[in-house]
Amino acid sequence: MSGVKLIEKDIPELGPKEILIKVKASSVNFPDYLMTQGKYQHKPELPFGLGMEGSGIIEETGEEITKFKANDEITFGAIGQGAFSDYVVLDERAVQIKPSNLTFEQAAAFQTAYLTAYVSLVRRGELTKGETLLVHGSTGGVGMAAVQLGKYLGAKVIATGTSEEKLKHTKSWGADHTIVTHKEGKVEFREEVKDLTDGKGADVIYDPVGGDVFDHSIRCINWGGRLLIVGFASGRIPTLPVNMALIKGFSVIGVRAGEYGRKNPLAGKENNEAIREICESGYFDPYICKVFNLNEAKEAIHYLSERKLIGKVVISTD
């Protein structure tokens, strides 16, 4: 992260479909950390602004904008970079009205995590009421969202994490059971999953971790199950013995929530409307474990990289 620094830049002129936003808060995501090292699949041309998502107030809109107006409270994400700033100029497609029941800090942590969970569990995993959902990395942002959405959809939710202390929070998010995955330096959870599912295994597995967690997941998935590949936070990209998929009849499904909406804009619009509606109904509650100020953005990324967070880390400009 030696190349990360805070600089001053002039605000560019607005295009006809662009919006000037006064940023109130921005969320720190694992891809932000990866991009400081050039390890993320999206590699912007240098120099670029960090920050994938945030919340704020509209200051000005381009002449062709009709959906939004000055002083609207909004969230933004999925398109473009540069949320770690006082102001940001974005295409209108990146902007959504802020859920009215969230603070700016919560709203900054909302869009990416909950959209990822929705595309994963609803669009790709087709999770149904009564099924068992196994959520790995449940104490992080995208895991937290999956636990809450899974419970909303009527699933039995098993949440995994690296410590009992962190997993305590998942109970308040709706987890029915918790499992510590790392014991004495080894990954172990498949027998516990089988015990909790009468030997059948999980119907849907949500995996933003990869590595050894993936290797063990394919051994505790139910017949006809869906294993959702969300990311590789462990650092190792695993490989699949395809005979396991054949024998157990399960599917391995890749999830890219932002790309899903870009490939199908109508579905993307429906996804954003759905998560906002569920949120305003009171079912989503983004948990913020630590708030940094803008001058501490580098420290915020470092904090995330040390895997200390529970839920989300946010940068506030107030």
C-alpha positions as CSV (number, residue, x, y, z in Angstrom):
1,M,0.0,0.0,0.0
2,S,3.0,2.3,-0.3
3,G,1.4,4.0,-3.4
4,V,-1.7,5.0,-1.5
5,K,-1.9,8.7,-0.6
6,L,-4.4,11.5,-0.2
7,I,-4.2,14.3,-2.9
8,E,-6.3,17.3,-4.0
9,K,-7.9,17.4,-7.4
10,D,-10.3,19.8,-9.2
11,I,-13.9,18.6,-9.5
12,P,-14.5,17.9,-13.2
13,E,-17.3,19.4,-15.2
14,L,-20.5,17.3,-15.3
15,G,-21.6,15.4,-18.3
16,P,-25.3,15.4,-19.2
17,K,-25.9,12.1,-17.4
18,E,-23.5,12.6,-14.5
19,I,-24.1,13.5,-10.9
20,L,-21.9,15.4,-8.4
21,I,-22.1,13.9,-5.0
22,K,-21.0,15.2,-1.6
23,V,-19.7,12.0,0.0
24,K,-20.8,11.4,3.5
25,A,-19.3,8.0,4.0
26,S,-17.6,5.2,2.0
27,S,-17.2,1.5,2.7
28,V,-13.8,-0.3,2.7
29,N,-14.1,-3.6,0.7
30,F,-11.6,-6.4,0.2
31,P,-11.2,-5.5,-3.5
32,D,-9.9,-2.1,-2.4
33,Y,-7.0,-3.9,-0.6
34,L,-6.4,-6.2,-3.6
35,M,-6.3,-3.2,-6.0
36,T,-3.5,-1.6,-4.0
37,Q,-1.4,-4.6,-4.8
38,G,-2.7,-5.1,-8.4
39,K,-4.2,-8.4,-7.5
40,Y,-7.9,-7.7,-8.3
41,Q,-9.4,-8.8,-11.6
42,H,-10.4,-5.2,-12.4
43,K,-7.1,-3.2,-12.9
44,P,-7.8,0.5,-13.4
45,E,-5.2,2.5,-15.2
46,L,-2.9,4.3,-12.8
47,P,-3.4,6.7,-11.1
48,F,-6.9,5.9,-9.8
49,G,-9.1,6.6,-6.8
50,L,-9.9,3.9,-4.3
51,G,-13.3,3.2,-2.9
52,M,-16.0,1.1,-4.6
53,E,-19.1,2.4,-2.9
54,G,-20.5,5.0,-0.5
55,S,-23.3,7.3,0.4
56,G,-23.9,11.0,0.3
57,I,-26.0,13.9,-0.9
58,I,-26.5,15.1,-4.5
59,E,-25.1,18.6,-5.0
60,E,-25.7,18.9,-8.8
61,T,-27.0,16.9,-11.7
62,G,-26.3,16.8,-15.4
63,E,-28.8,18.4,-17.7
64,E,-30.3,15.1,-18.9
65,I,-30.9,13.7,-15.3
66,T,-34.6,13.4,-14.4
67,K,-34.6,10.6,-11.8
68,F,-32.5,12.5,-9.2
69,K,-32.3,16.1,-7.9
70,A,-30.1,18.2,-5.7
71,N,-30.2,17.3,-1.9
72,D,-31.4,13.7,-2.6
73,E,-29.7,11.3,-0.1
74,I,-28.2,8.5,-2.1
75,T,-26.0,5.4,-2.2
76,F,-23.6,4.6,-5.0
77,G,-21.5,1.7,-6.1
78,A,-20.7,-1.0,-8.6
79,I,-19.6,1.4,-11.4
80,G,-16.3,3.4,-11.2
81,Q,-13.9,4.1,-8.4
82,G,-13.0,7.1,-6.1
83,A,-15.4,6.8,-3.1
84,F,-12.6,7.7,-0.7
85,S,-13.0,11.4,-1.3
86,D,-15.0,14.5,-0.3
87,Y,-16.8,14.6,-3.7
88,V,-17.3,12.2,-6.5
89,V,-18.8,12.5,-10.0
90,L,-20.6,9.4,-11.3
91,D,-22.8,8.2,-14.1
92,E,-26.4,8.1,-13.0
93,R,-26.5,4.3,-13.4
94,A,-24.2,4.0,-10.3
95,V,-26.6,5.9,-8.0
96,Q,-29.5,4.7,-5.9
97,I,-31.8,6.5,-3.5
98,K,-30.6,5.7,0.1
99,P,-32.8,3.4,2.2
100,S,-34.6,5.8,4.5
101,N,-34.0,3.7,7.7
102,L,-30.1,3.6,7.3
103,T,-27.6,6.1,8.6
104,F,-25.1,7.4,6.0
105,E,-22.4,5.1,7.5
106,Q,-24.8,2.0,7.2
107,A,-25.9,3.1,3.7
108,A,-22.2,3.3,2.6
109,A,-21.8,-0.4,3.6
110,F,-25.1,-1.5,2.1
111,Q,-25.0,-1.7,-1.7
112,T,-22.2,-4.1,-2.6
113,A,-22.6,-6.6,0.2
114,Y,-26.4,-6.9,0.0
115,L,-26.5,-6.9,-3.8
116,T,-23.9,-9.6,-3.8
117,A,-26.0,-11.7,-1.4
118,Y,-29.2,-11.1,-3.4
119,V,-27.7,-12.1,-6.8
120,S,-26.0,-15.1,-5.1
121,L,-28.9,-16.5,-3.1
122,V,-31.9,-15.4,-5.2
123,R,-30.7,-15.2,-8.8
124,R,-28.0,-17.8,-8.9
125,G,-28.6,-20.1,-6.0
126,E,-32.4,-20.1,-6.1
127,L,-32.5,-20.6,-2.3
128,T,-36.0,-21.6,-1.2
129,K,-37.8,-21.7,2.2
130,G,-36.8,-24.6,4.3
131,E,-33.5,-25.3,2.7
132,T,-30.2,-25.2,4.6
133,L,-27.8,-22.4,3.7
134,L,-24.1,-22.6,4.8
135,V,-22.5,-19.2,4.8
136,H,-18.7,-19.1,5.0
137,G,-16.9,-15.9,6.0
138,S,-20.1,-15.0,7.8
139,T,-18.6,-12.3,10.0
140,G,-17.4,-10.2,7.1
141,G,-19.6,-7.8,5.1
142,V,-20.8,-10.1,2.3
143,G,-21.2,-12.9,4.8
144,M,-23.3,-10.7,7.1
145,A,-25.6,-9.8,4.2
146,A,-26.0,-13.5,3.2
147,V,-26.9,-14.5,6.8
148,Q,-29.6,-11.8,7.0
149,L,-31.0,-12.4,3.5
150,G,-31.0,-16.2,4.0
151,K,-33.0,-15.8,7.1
152,Y,-35.4,-13.5,5.3
153,L,-35.9,-16.1,2.6
154,G,-36.8,-18.7,5.2
155,A,-33.7,-20.9,5.1
156,K,-32.0,-22.6,8.1
157,V,-28.7,-20.7,8.3
158,I,-25.4,-22.2,9.4
159,A,-22.7,-19.5,9.8
160,T,-19.0,-20.2,9.8
161,G,-16.1,-18.1,10.9
162,T,-12.6,-18.3,12.4
163,S,-13.5,-17.6,16.1
164,E,-16.3,-18.0,18.5
165,E,-15.9,-14.3,19.5
166,K,-16.7,-13.1,16.0
167,L,-19.5,-15.6,15.4
168,K,-21.4,-14.2,18.4
169,H,-22.6,-11.4,16.1
170,T,-24.1,-13.7,13.6
171,K,-26.7,-14.9,16.0
172,S,-28.2,-11.3,16.1
173,W,-28.1,-11.4,12.3
174,G,-30.3,-14.5,12.2
175,A,-27.9,-17.5,12.1
176,D,-29.5,-20.7,13.5
177,H,-26.1,-22.4,14.1
178,T,-22.4,-21.3,14.1
179,I,-19.3,-23.3,13.4
180,V,-15.6,-22.3,13.9
181,T,-13.9,-23.5,10.7
182,H,-10.2,-23.3,11.9
183,K,-9.2,-25.5,14.7
184,E,-5.6,-26.0,15.8
185,G,-4.3,-24.7,12.5
186,K,-6.6,-27.0,10.4
187,V,-9.9,-26.4,8.6
188,E,-12.6,-28.6,10.0
189,F,-16.4,-28.2,9.7
190,R,-17.9,-30.8,7.3
191,E,-18.8,-33.3,10.0
192,E,-20.6,-30.6,12.0
193,V,-22.5,-29.5,8.9
194,K,-23.6,-33.1,8.3
195,D,-24.7,-33.5,12.0
196,L,-26.8,-30.3,11.7
197,T,-28.4,-31.6,8.5
198,D,-29.2,-35.2,9.4
199,G,-26.3,-36.4,7.3
200,K,-27.5,-34.7,4.1
201,G,-25.3,-31.7,3.9
202,A,-26.1,-28.1,3.0
203,D,-28.4,-27.3,0.1
204,V,-26.7,-24.0,-0.8
205,I,-23.2,-23.0,0.2
206,Y,-22.1,-19.4,0.0
207,D,-18.3,-19.2,-0.3
208,P,-16.4,-15.9,-0.4
209,V,-13.3,-17.6,1.1
210,G,-12.1,-20.3,-1.3
211,G,-9.0,-22.4,-0.5
212,D,-9.4,-25.1,2.1
213,V,-12.9,-24.0,2.9
214,F,-14.0,-24.8,-0.7
215,D,-12.2,-28.2,-0.5
216,H,-14.2,-29.2,2.6
217,S,-17.5,-27.7,1.3
218,I,-17.7,-30.1,-1.6
219,R,-17.7,-32.9,1.0
220,C,-20.7,-31.6,3.0
221,I,-23.1,-30.4,0.2
222,N,-26.4,-32.1,-0.3
223,W,-27.4,-34.0,-3.5
224,G,-28.4,-31.4,-6.0
225,G,-26.8,-28.6,-4.0
226,R,-25.5,-25.3,-5.3
227,L,-22.0,-24.1,-4.3
228,L,-21.8,-20.4,-4.9
229,I,-18.3,-19.0,-5.7
230,V,-18.3,-15.4,-4.4
231,G,-14.5,-14.8,-3.9
232,F,-11.2,-16.1,-2.7
233,A,-10.5,-14.1,0.6
234,S,-8.2,-17.0,1.7
235,G,-5.8,-16.2,-1.1
236,R,-5.9,-19.6,-2.7
237,I,-8.0,-20.3,-5.8
238,P,-9.1,-24.0,-5.4
239,T,-9.7,-26.6,-8.0
240,L,-12.6,-28.9,-8.3
241,P,-12.3,-32.7,-8.6
242,V,-15.2,-33.0,-11.1
243,N,-15.9,-36.6,-10.1
244,M,-17.3,-35.1,-6.8
245,A,-19.8,-33.0,-8.7
246,L,-20.8,-36.0,-10.8
247,I,-21.2,-38.3,-7.8
248,K,-23.1,-35.8,-5.6
249,G,-25.0,-34.1,-8.4
250,F,-24.2,-30.6,-7.2
251,S,-23.6,-27.4,-9.2
252,V,-20.7,-24.9,-8.8
253,I,-21.9,-21.4,-9.7
254,G,-19.8,-18.3,-10.2
255,V,-21.3,-15.0,-8.8
256,R,-20.4,-11.5,-10.1
257,A,-23.2,-9.3,-8.8
258,G,-22.1,-6.1,-10.7
259,E,-21.5,-7.9,-13.9
260,Y,-24.9,-9.6,-13.6
261,G,-26.6,-6.3,-13.7
262,R,-24.4,-5.0,-16.5
263,K,-25.2,-8.0,-18.7
264,N,-28.9,-7.7,-17.9
265,P,-29.8,-4.0,-17.0
266,L,-33.4,-4.8,-16.3
267,A,-32.6,-7.5,-13.9
268,G,-30.0,-5.3,-12.3
269,K,-32.6,-2.6,-11.7
270,E,-34.9,-5.2,-10.2
271,N,-32.1,-6.4,-7.9
272,N,-31.4,-2.9,-6.6
273,E,-35.1,-2.3,-6.0
274,A,-35.5,-5.6,-4.2
275,I,-32.7,-5.1,-1.7
276,R,-33.9,-1.5,-1.0
277,E,-37.4,-2.7,-0.3
278,I,-36.3,-5.5,2.0
279,C,-34.0,-3.1,3.8
280,E,-36.8,-0.5,4.3
281,S,-39.0,-3.4,5.6
282,G,-36.5,-3.7,8.5
283,Y,-34.9,-7.0,7.6
284,F,-31.4,-5.7,6.8
285,D,-29.2,-4.2,9.5
286,P,-25.6,-3.4,8.3
287,Y,-23.2,-3.7,11.3
288,I,-20.3,-1.2,11.3
289,C,-17.4,-2.3,13.5
290,K,-15.1,0.7,13.1
291,V,-15.3,4.2,11.5
292,F,-12.2,6.0,10.2
293,N,-11.9,9.5,8.9
294,L,-10.8,10.4,5.4
295,N,-7.2,11.1,6.5
296,E,-7.0,7.6,7.9
297,A,-8.0,5.8,4.6
298,K,-4.7,4.0,4.4
299,E,-5.1,2.8,8.0
300,A,-8.7,1.6,7.2
301,I,-7.4,-0.5,4.4
302,H,-4.7,-2.0,6.6
303,Y,-7.2,-2.7,9.3
304,L,-9.3,-4.7,6.8
305,S,-6.2,-6.6,5.5
306,E,-5.5,-7.8,9.0
307,R,-8.9,-9.6,9.1
308,K,-9.9,-7.8,12.3
309,L,-13.3,-6.6,11.1
310,I,-16.7,-7.8,12.0
311,G,-19.3,-6.7,9.5
312,K,-18.0,-3.6,7.7
313,V,-15.4,-0.8,8.0
314,V,-16.4,2.7,7.0
315,I,-14.6,5.9,6.2
316,S,-16.6,9.0,7.2
317,T,-16.1,12.5,5.8
318,D,-18.0,14.2,8.6
